[in-house]
Amino acid sequence: MKYKELLQSAEGLLSVQPNQIALLANASAFLMSSFDQLNWVGFYLYDGKRLNVGPFQGNVACATIEIGKGVCGEAAETRKTRIVDDVLNYDNHIACDSNSRSEVVIPIILNGNLFGV
């Protein structure tokens, strides 16, 4: 599937869903089914103190992640996308799944506030 077609499909699927949890659940399922090389897709939601696992597809995940810890915690702290090619060579990596070798973490900002990653 080409990225432009993928984006159009995602917009069609997700634009009609007002419930945030349902939207995130469908987004993670959609992404997981669209890319063969992924082993985990999901969301961590910010509660004002830490990140808590939200809707996801894949193996069991870390339940909570402190801000600044691991790739997810760093993305939340800096509010910048983090791309790590090889987590085995990344000092601040949290090993939730030993099958994961690379990570892309994108912060979700709503109305200027951190919602999650």
C-alpha positions, 0 to 999 in steps of 0.5 A: 500500500502506498503512503498516500493511499494509506493516509486516505484510508486512515482518514476515512476510518478515523474521521468518523470516530468521536471516542478517543479510545475507540479512535486509538484502538482502530488506529493501532489496528489499522497501522499494524495490519498495514505494515508487515514489518511491525511487531507493536503499534500503540499509544501511551497516554499522559496522565499529568505525571507519567505515560500509561499504556493505551490501546495497542496491537502486539505483545504485552507492553510496559504498563507505565513509562516515566517522563524522560525514560526510554524513547517514549519518555524522551519523546514526551519530555521533548515533545519531539519525534524520536527515531531510533534505528537500533535500540540495542545501541541506545543507552536510555532504551526500556526493553519492553519487548526483546523483539523490537530493534527500532522505534519511532515515537511521535508525541501527540499534542492537543491544544498545546498539551501533551496527550500521549505518544 
